[in-house]
Amino acid sequence: MPGEIDRIGSDRVKIRLNVVDRDGQAHELEVPVQGSLMEALRDPDYGLAAACGGMCSCATCHVYVAPEWAHRVPGRQSDENELLTELESVQKYSRLSCQIPLGVHLDGLELTLAPEE
């Protein structure tokens, strides 16, 4: 059932992410709750470049978080704000996915991959 957390073994949890790729195609990913959102989004064929590996220095992991989910992700820090302001495609709910730790509170998260710049 969508939105329901799946238990893997006794201590591993997976969540679902609803991702719209750069071609407008919707995908549902099931990912372990570990690391950052960027790590989950760089592996699929349609995924992000994540060139800096999560160091918040390149903005190649830019995503748009659905407005109804924005309150569930941590606020932007100054480094992230600085990088985002340099992008042409920045929007109100723009985020660098490397700055969003995965957690069970993000089960069902909806987001769109921002265009490459």
Phi and psi in radians as a Rosetta constraint file:
Dihedral C 1 N 2 CA 2 C 2 CIRCULARHARMONIC -0.989 0.35
Dihedral N 2 CA 2 C 2 N 3 CIRCULARHARMONIC 2.473 0.35
Dihedral C 2 N 3 CA 3 C 3 CIRCULARHARMONIC 1.488 0.35
Dihedral N 3 CA 3 C 3 N 4 CIRCULARHARMONIC -0.151 0.35
Dihedral C 3 N 4 CA 4 C 4 CIRCULARHARMONIC -1.649 0.35
Dihedral N 4 CA 4 C 4 N 5 CIRCULARHARMONIC 2.349 0.35
Dihedral C 4 N 5 CA 5 C 5 CIRCULARHARMONIC -1.353 0.35
Dihedral N 5 CA 5 C 5 N 6 CIRCULARHARMONIC 2.331 0.35
Dihedral C 5 N 6 CA 6 C 6 CIRCULARHARMONIC -1.731 0.35
Dihedral N 6 CA 6 C 6 N 7 CIRCULARHARMONIC 2.288 0.35
Dihedral C 6 N 7 CA 7 C 7 CIRCULARHARMONIC -1.602 0.35
Dihedral N 7 CA 7 C 7 N 8 CIRCULARHARMONIC 2.305 0.35
Dihedral C 7 N 8 CA 8 C 8 CIRCULARHARMONIC -2.010 0.35
Dihedral N 8 CA 8 C 8 N 9 CIRCULARHARMONIC 2.007 0.35
Dihedral C 8 N 9 CA 9 C 9 CIRCULARHARMONIC 1.134 0.35
Dihedral N 9 CA 9 C 9 N 10 CIRCULARHARMONIC -2.668 0.35
Dihedral C 9 N 10 CA 10 C 10 CIRCULARHARMONIC -1.670 0.35
Dihedral N 10 CA 10 C 10 N 11 CIRCULARHARMONIC -0.379 0.35
Dihedral C 10 N 11 CA 11 C 11 CIRCULARHARMONIC -2.268 0.35
Dihedral N 11 CA 11 C 11 N 12 CIRCULARHARMONIC 0.042 0.35
Dihedral C 11 N 12 CA 12 C 12 CIRCULARHARMONIC -1.839 0.35
Dihedral N 12 CA 12 C 12 N 13 CIRCULARHARMONIC 2.317 0.35
Dihedral C 12 N 13 CA 13 C 13 CIRCULARHARMONIC -2.132 0.35
Dihedral N 13 CA 13 C 13 N 14 CIRCULARHARMONIC 2.471 0.35
Dihedral C 13 N 14 CA 14 C 14 CIRCULARHARMONIC -2.028 0.35
Dihedral N 14 CA 14 C 14 N 15 CIRCULARHARMONIC 2.578 0.35
Dihedral C 14 N 15 CA 15 C 15 CIRCULARHARMONIC -2.163 0.35
Dihedral N 15 CA 15 C 15 N 16 CIRCULARHARMONIC 2.882 0.35
Dihedral C 15 N 16 CA 16 C 16 CIRCULARHARMONIC -1.844 0.35
Dihedral N 16 CA 16 C 16 N 17 CIRCULARHARMONIC 2.414 0.35
Dihedral C 16 N 17 CA 17 C 17 CIRCULARHARMONIC -2.083 0.35
Dihedral N 17 CA 17 C 17 N 18 CIRCULARHARMONIC 2.348 0.35
Dihedral C 17 N 18 CA 18 C 18 CIRCULARHARMONIC -1.840 0.35
Dihedral N 18 CA 18 C 18 N 19 CIRCULARHARMONIC 1.908 0.35
Dihedral C 18 N 19 CA 19 C 19 CIRCULARHARMONIC -2.062 0.35
Dihedral N 19 CA 19 C 19 N 20 CIRCULARHARMONIC 2.295 0.35
Dihedral C 19 N 20 CA 20 C 20 CIRCULARHARMONIC -1.796 0.35
Dihedral N 20 CA 20 C 20 N 21 CIRCULARHARMONIC 2.128 0.35
Dihedral C 20 N 21 CA 21 C 21 CIRCULARHARMONIC -1.391 0.35
Dihedral N 21 CA 21 C 21 N 22 CIRCULARHARMONIC -3.098 0.35
Dihedral C 21 N 22 CA 22 C 22 CIRCULARHARMONIC -1.237 0.35
Dihedral N 22 CA 22 C 22 N 23 CIRCULARHARMONIC -0.233 0.35
Dihedral C 22 N 23 CA 23 C 23 CIRCULARHARMONIC -1.676 0.35
Dihedral N 23 CA 23 C 23 N 24 CIRCULARHARMONIC 0.055 0.35
Dihedral C 23 N 24 CA 24 C 24 CIRCULARHARMONIC 1.496 0.35
Dihedral N 24 CA 24 C 24 N 25 CIRCULARHARMONIC 0.123 0.35
Dihedral C 24 N 25 CA 25 C 25 CIRCULARHARMONIC -1.495 0.35
Dihedral N 25 CA 25 C 25 N 26 CIRCULARHARMONIC 2.377 0.35
Dihedral C 25 N 26 CA 26 C 26 CIRCULARHARMONIC -1.567 0.35
Dihedral N 26 CA 26 C 26 N 27 CIRCULARHARMONIC 2.450 0.35
Dihedral C 26 N 27 CA 27 C 27 CIRCULARHARMONIC -2.378 0.35
Dihedral N 27 CA 27 C 27 N 28 CIRCULARHARMONIC 2.551 0.35
Dihedral C 27 N 28 CA 28 C 28 CIRCULARHARMONIC -1.974 0.35
Dihedral N 28 CA 28 C 28 N 29 CIRCULARHARMONIC 2.115 0.35
Dihedral C 28 N 29 CA 29 C 29 CIRCULARHARMONIC -1.837 0.35
Dihedral N 29 CA 29 C 29 N 30 CIRCULARHARMONIC 2.486 0.35
Dihedral C 29 N 30 CA 30 C 30 CIRCULARHARMONIC -1.979 0.35
Dihedral N 30 CA 30 C 30 N 31 CIRCULARHARMONIC 2.050 0.35
Dihedral C 30 N 31 CA 31 C 31 CIRCULARHARMONIC -2.278 0.35
Dihedral N 31 CA 31 C 31 N 32 CIRCULARHARMONIC 2.614 0.35
Dihedral C 31 N 32 CA 32 C 32 CIRCULARHARMONIC -1.212 0.35
Dihedral N 32 CA 32 C 32 N 33 CIRCULARHARMONIC 2.616 0.35
Dihedral C 32 N 33 CA 33 C 33 CIRCULARHARMONIC -1.453 0.35
Dihedral N 33 CA 33 C 33 N 34 CIRCULARHARMONIC 1.470 0.35
Dihedral C 33 N 34 CA 34 C 34 CIRCULARHARMONIC -2.764 0.35
Dihedral N 34 CA 34 C 34 N 35 CIRCULARHARMONIC 2.532 0.35
Dihedral C 34 N 35 CA 35 C 35 CIRCULARHARMONIC 1.261 0.35
Dihedral N 35 CA 35 C 35 N 36 CIRCULARHARMONIC -2.664 0.35
Dihedral C 35 N 36 CA 36 C 36 CIRCULARHARMONIC -1.878 0.35
Dihedral N 36 CA 36 C 36 N 37 CIRCULARHARMONIC 2.898 0.35
Dihedral C 36 N 37 CA 37 C 37 CIRCULARHARMONIC -1.022 0.35
Dihedral N 37 CA 37 C 37 N 38 CIRCULARHARMONIC -0.677 0.35
Dihedral C 37 N 38 CA 38 C 38 CIRCULARHARMONIC -0.981 0.35
Dihedral N 38 CA 38 C 38 N 39 CIRCULARHARMONIC -0.739 0.35
Dihedral C 38 N 39 CA 39 C 39 CIRCULARHARMONIC -1.079 0.35
Dihedral N 39 CA 39 C 39 N 40 CIRCULARHARMONIC -0.627 0.35
Dihedral C 39 N 40 CA 40 C 40 CIRCULARHARMONIC -1.285 0.35
Dihedral N 40 CA 40 C 40 N 41 CIRCULARHARMONIC -0.514 0.35
Dihedral C 40 N 41 CA 41 C 41 CIRCULARHARMONIC -1.615 0.35
Dihedral N 41 CA 41 C 41 N 42 CIRCULARHARMONIC -0.180 0.35
Dihedral C 41 N 42 CA 42 C 42 CIRCULARHARMONIC -1.534 0.35
Dihedral N 42 CA 42 C 42 N 43 CIRCULARHARMONIC -0.314 0.35
Dihedral C 42 N 43 CA 43 C 43 CIRCULARHARMONIC -1.380 0.35
Dihedral N 43 CA 43 C 43 N 44 CIRCULARHARMONIC -0.670 0.35
Dihedral C 43 N 44 CA 44 C 44 CIRCULARHARMONIC -1.096 0.35
Dihedral N 44 CA 44 C 44 N 45 CIRCULARHARMONIC 2.725 0.35
Dihedral C 44 N 45 CA 45 C 45 CIRCULARHARMONIC -0.982 0.35
Dihedral N 45 CA 45 C 45 N 46 CIRCULARHARMONIC -0.586 0.35
Dihedral C 45 N 46 CA 46 C 46 CIRCULARHARMONIC -1.573 0.35
Dihedral N 46 CA 46 C 46 N 47 CIRCULARHARMONIC 0.141 0.35
Dihedral C 46 N 47 CA 47 C 47 CIRCULARHARMONIC -1.236 0.35
Dihedral N 47 CA 47 C 47 N 48 CIRCULARHARMONIC -3.046 0.35
Dihedral C 47 N 48 CA 48 C 48 CIRCULARHARMONIC -1.481 0.35
Dihedral N 48 CA 48 C 48 N 49 CIRCULARHARMONIC 2.691 0.35
Dihedral C 48 N 49 CA 49 C 49 CIRCULARHARMONIC -1.232 0.35
Dihedral N 49 CA 49 C 49 N 50 CIRCULARHARMONIC -0.773 0.35
Dihedral C 49 N 50 CA 50 C 50 CIRCULARHARMONIC 0.847 0.35
Dihedral N 50 CA 50 C 50 N 51 CIRCULARHARMONIC 0.898 0.35
Dihedral C 50 N 51 CA 51 C 51 CIRCULARHARMONIC -1.020 0.35
Dihedral N 51 CA 51 C 51 N 52 CIRCULARHARMONIC -0.621 0.35
Dihedral C 51 N 52 CA 52 C 52 CIRCULARHARMONIC -1.549 0.35
Dihedral N 52 CA 52 C 52 N 53 CIRCULARHARMONIC -0.029 0.35
Dihedral C 52 N 53 CA 53 C 53 CIRCULARHARMONIC 1.277 0.35
Dihedral N 53 CA 53 C 53 N 54 CIRCULARHARMONIC 0.351 0.35
Dihedral C 53 N 54 CA 54 C 54 CIRCULARHARMONIC 1.717 0.35
Dihedral N 54 CA 54 C 54 N 55 CIRCULARHARMONIC 0.321 0.35
Dihedral C 54 N 55 CA 55 C 55 CIRCULARHARMONIC -1.596 0.35
Dihedral N 55 CA 55 C 55 N 56 CIRCULARHARMONIC 0.094 0.35
Dihedral C 55 N 56 CA 56 C 56 CIRCULARHARMONIC 1.004 0.35
Dihedral N 56 CA 56 C 56 N 57 CIRCULARHARMONIC 0.860 0.35
Dihedral C 56 N 57 CA 57 C 57 CIRCULARHARMONIC -2.354 0.35
Dihedral N 57 CA 57 C 57 N 58 CIRCULARHARMONIC 0.092 0.35
Dihedral C 57 N 58 CA 58 C 58 CIRCULARHARMONIC -2.322 0.35
Dihedral N 58 CA 58 C 58 N 59 CIRCULARHARMONIC -0.448 0.35
Dihedral C 58 N 59 CA 59 C 59 CIRCULARHARMONIC 1.188 0.35
Dihedral N 59 CA 59 C 59 N 60 CIRCULARHARMONIC 0.302 0.35
Dihedral C 59 N 60 CA 60 C 60 CIRCULARHARMONIC -1.439 0.35
Dihedral N 60 CA 60 C 60 N 61 CIRCULARHARMONIC 0.079 0.35
Dihedral C 60 N 61 CA 61 C 61 CIRCULARHARMONIC -1.971 0.35
Dihedral N 61 CA 61 C 61 N 62 CIRCULARHARMONIC 0.451 0.35
Dihedral C 61 N 62 CA 62 C 62 CIRCULARHARMONIC -1.141 0.35
Dihedral N 62 CA 62 C 62 N 63 CIRCULARHARMONIC 2.251 0.35
Dihedral C 62 N 63 CA 63 C 63 CIRCULARHARMONIC -2.361 0.35
Dihedral N 63 CA 63 C 63 N 64 CIRCULARHARMONIC 2.846 0.35
Dihedral C 63 N 64 CA 64 C 64 CIRCULARHARMONIC -1.914 0.35
Dihedral N 64 CA 64 C 64 N 65 CIRCULARHARMONIC 2.014 0.35
Dihedral C 64 N 65 CA 65 C 65 CIRCULARHARMONIC -1.393 0.35
Dihedral N 65 CA 65 C 65 N 66 CIRCULARHARMONIC 2.367 0.35
Dihedral C 65 N 66 CA 66 C 66 CIRCULARHARMONIC -1.028 0.35
Dihedral N 66 CA 66 C 66 N 67 CIRCULARHARMONIC 2.402 0.35
Dihedral C 66 N 67 CA 67 C 67 CIRCULARHARMONIC -0.903 0.35
Dihedral N 67 CA 67 C 67 N 68 CIRCULARHARMONIC -0.660 0.35
Dihedral C 67 N 68 CA 68 C 68 CIRCULARHARMONIC -1.238 0.35
Dihedral N 68 CA 68 C 68 N 69 CIRCULARHARMONIC -0.160 0.35
Dihedral C 68 N 69 CA 69 C 69 CIRCULARHARMONIC -1.848 0.35
Dihedral N 69 CA 69 C 69 N 70 CIRCULARHARMONIC -0.177 0.35
Dihedral C 69 N 70 CA 70 C 70 CIRCULARHARMONIC -0.994 0.35
Dihedral N 70 CA 70 C 70 N 71 CIRCULARHARMONIC -0.601 0.35
Dihedral C 70 N 71 CA 71 C 71 CIRCULARHARMONIC -1.275 0.35
Dihedral N 71 CA 71 C 71 N 72 CIRCULARHARMONIC -0.205 0.35
Dihedral C 71 N 72 CA 72 C 72 CIRCULARHARMONIC -1.616 0.35
Dihedral N 72 CA 72 C 72 N 73 CIRCULARHARMONIC -0.174 0.35
Dihedral C 72 N 73 CA 73 C 73 CIRCULARHARMONIC -1.803 0.35
Dihedral N 73 CA 73 C 73 N 74 CIRCULARHARMONIC 2.631 0.35
Dihedral C 73 N 74 CA 74 C 74 CIRCULARHARMONIC -1.126 0.35
Dihedral N 74 CA 74 C 74 N 75 CIRCULARHARMONIC 2.707 0.35
Dihedral C 74 N 75 CA 75 C 75 CIRCULARHARMONIC -1.167 0.35
Dihedral N 75 CA 75 C 75 N 76 CIRCULARHARMONIC 2.796 0.35
Dihedral C 75 N 76 CA 76 C 76 CIRCULARHARMONIC -1.210 0.35
Dihedral N 76 CA 76 C 76 N 77 CIRCULARHARMONIC 2.471 0.35
Dihedral C 76 N 77 CA 77 C 77 CIRCULARHARMONIC -1.665 0.35
Dihedral N 77 CA 77 C 77 N 78 CIRCULARHARMONIC 2.965 0.35
Dihedral C 77 N 78 CA 78 C 78 CIRCULARHARMONIC -1.052 0.35
Dihedral N 78 CA 78 C 78 N 79 CIRCULARHARMONIC -0.713 0.35
Dihedral C 78 N 79 CA 79 C 79 CIRCULARHARMONIC -1.074 0.35
Dihedral N 79 CA 79 C 79 N 80 CIRCULARHARMONIC -0.753 0.35
Dihedral C 79 N 80 CA 80 C 80 CIRCULARHARMONIC -1.145 0.35
Dihedral N 80 CA 80 C 80 N 81 CIRCULARHARMONIC -0.788 0.35
Dihedral C 80 N 81 CA 81 C 81 CIRCULARHARMONIC -0.985 0.35
Dihedral N 81 CA 81 C 81 N 82 CIRCULARHARMONIC -0.780 0.35
Dihedral C 81 N 82 CA 82 C 82 CIRCULARHARMONIC -1.063 0.35
Dihedral N 82 CA 82 C 82 N 83 CIRCULARHARMONIC -0.801 0.35
Dihedral C 82 N 83 CA 83 C 83 CIRCULARHARMONIC -1.132 0.35
Dihedral N 83 CA 83 C 83 N 84 CIRCULARHARMONIC -0.740 0.35
Dihedral C 83 N 84 CA 84 C 84 CIRCULARHARMONIC -1.132 0.35
Dihedral N 84 CA 84 C 84 N 85 CIRCULARHARMONIC -0.630 0.35
Dihedral C 84 N 85 CA 85 C 85 CIRCULARHARMONIC -1.165 0.35
Dihedral N 85 CA 85 C 85 N 86 CIRCULARHARMONIC -0.314 0.35
Dihedral C 85 N 86 CA 86 C 86 CIRCULARHARMONIC -1.466 0.35
Dihedral N 86 CA 86 C 86 N 87 CIRCULARHARMONIC -0.151 0.35
Dihedral C 86 N 87 CA 87 C 87 CIRCULARHARMONIC -1.574 0.35
Dihedral N 87 CA 87 C 87 N 88 CIRCULARHARMONIC 2.463 0.35
Dihedral C 87 N 88 CA 88 C 88 CIRCULARHARMONIC -1.249 0.35
Dihedral N 88 CA 88 C 88 N 89 CIRCULARHARMONIC -0.531 0.35
Dihedral C 88 N 89 CA 89 C 89 CIRCULARHARMONIC -1.641 0.35
Dihedral N 89 CA 89 C 89 N 90 CIRCULARHARMONIC 0.239 0.35
Dihedral C 89 N 90 CA 90 C 90 CIRCULARHARMONIC -1.119 0.35
Dihedral N 90 CA 90 C 90 N 91 CIRCULARHARMONIC 2.450 0.35
Dihedral C 90 N 91 CA 91 C 91 CIRCULARHARMONIC -2.313 0.35
Dihedral N 91 CA 91 C 91 N 92 CIRCULARHARMONIC 3.056 0.35
Dihedral C 91 N 92 CA 92 C 92 CIRCULARHARMONIC -0.966 0.35
Dihedral N 92 CA 92 C 92 N 93 CIRCULARHARMONIC -0.704 0.35
Dihedral C 92 N 93 CA 93 C 93 CIRCULARHARMONIC -1.829 0.35
Dihedral N 93 CA 93 C 93 N 94 CIRCULARHARMONIC 0.466 0.35
Dihedral C 93 N 94 CA 94 C 94 CIRCULARHARMONIC -1.210 0.35
Dihedral N 94 CA 94 C 94 N 95 CIRCULARHARMONIC 2.452 0.35
Dihedral C 94 N 95 CA 95 C 95 CIRCULARHARMONIC -2.544 0.35
Dihedral N 95 CA 95 C 95 N 96 CIRCULARHARMONIC 2.710 0.35
Dihedral C 95 N 96 CA 96 C 96 CIRCULARHARMONIC -1.622 0.35
Dihedral N 96 CA 96 C 96 N 97 CIRCULARHARMONIC 2.079 0.35
Dihedral C 96 N 97 CA 97 C 97 CIRCULARHARMONIC -1.139 0.35
Dihedral N 97 CA 97 C 97 N 98 CIRCULARHARMONIC -0.325 0.35
Dihedral C 97 N 98 CA 98 C 98 CIRCULARHARMONIC -1.207 0.35
Dihedral N 98 CA 98 C 98 N 99 CIRCULARHARMONIC -0.270 0.35
Dihedral C 98 N 99 CA 99 C 99 CIRCULARHARMONIC -1.739 0.35
Dihedral N 99 CA 99 C 99 N 100 CIRCULARHARMONIC 0.152 0.35
Dihedral C 99 N 100 CA 100 C 100 CIRCULARHARMONIC -2.026 0.35
Dihedral N 100 CA 100 C 100 N 101 CIRCULARHARMONIC 1.822 0.35
Dihedral C 100 N 101 CA 101 C 101 CIRCULARHARMONIC -1.226 0.35
Dihedral N 101 CA 101 C 101 N 102 CIRCULARHARMONIC 2.457 0.35
Dihedral C 101 N 102 CA 102 C 102 CIRCULARHARMONIC -1.310 0.35
Dihedral N 102 CA 102 C 102 N 103 CIRCULARHARMONIC 2.541 0.35
Dihedral C 102 N 103 CA 103 C 103 CIRCULARHARMONIC -2.791 0.35
Dihedral N 103 CA 103 C 103 N 104 CIRCULARHARMONIC 2.885 0.35
Dihedral C 103 N 104 CA 104 C 104 CIRCULARHARMONIC -1.090 0.35
Dihedral N 104 CA 104 C 104 N 105 CIRCULARHARMONIC -0.407 0.35
Dihedral C 104 N 105 CA 105 C 105 CIRCULARHARMONIC -1.171 0.35
Dihedral N 105 CA 105 C 105 N 106 CIRCULARHARMONIC -0.202 0.35
Dihedral C 105 N 106 CA 106 C 106 CIRCULARHARMONIC -1.765 0.35
Dihedral N 106 CA 106 C 106 N 107 CIRCULARHARMONIC 0.188 0.35
Dihedral C 106 N 107 CA 107 C 107 CIRCULARHARMONIC -1.069 0.35
Dihedral N 107 CA 107 C 107 N 108 CIRCULARHARMONIC 2.086 0.35
Dihedral C 107 N 108 CA 108 C 108 CIRCULARHARMONIC 1.666 0.35
Dihedral N 108 CA 108 C 108 N 109 CIRCULARHARMONIC 0.034 0.35
Dihedral C 108 N 109 CA 109 C 109 CIRCULARHARMONIC -0.831 0.35
Dihedral N 109 CA 109 C 109 N 110 CIRCULARHARMONIC 2.382 0.35
Dihedral C 109 N 110 CA 110 C 110 CIRCULARHARMONIC -1.965 0.35
Dihedral N 110 CA 110 C 110 N 111 CIRCULARHARMONIC 2.293 0.35
Dihedral C 110 N 111 CA 111 C 111 CIRCULARHARMONIC -2.700 0.35
Dihedral N 111 CA 111 C 111 N 112 CIRCULARHARMONIC 2.851 0.35
Dihedral C 111 N 112 CA 112 C 112 CIRCULARHARMONIC -2.205 0.35
Dihedral N 112 CA 112 C 112 N 113 CIRCULARHARMONIC 2.402 0.35
Dihedral C 112 N 113 CA 113 C 113 CIRCULARHARMONIC -1.273 0.35
Dihedral N 113 CA 113 C 113 N 114 CIRCULARHARMONIC 2.255 0.35
Dihedral C 113 N 114 CA 114 C 114 CIRCULARHARMONIC -1.282 0.35
Dihedral N 114 CA 114 C 114 N 115 CIRCULARHARMONIC 2.753 0.35
Dihedral C 114 N 115 CA 115 C 115 CIRCULARHARMONIC -1.104 0.35
Dihedral N 115 CA 115 C 115 N 116 CIRCULARHARMONIC 2.640 0.35
Dihedral C 115 N 116 CA 116 C 116 CIRCULARHARMONIC -1.246 0.35
Dihedral N 116 CA 116 C 116 N 117 CIRCULARHARMONIC 2.495 0.35
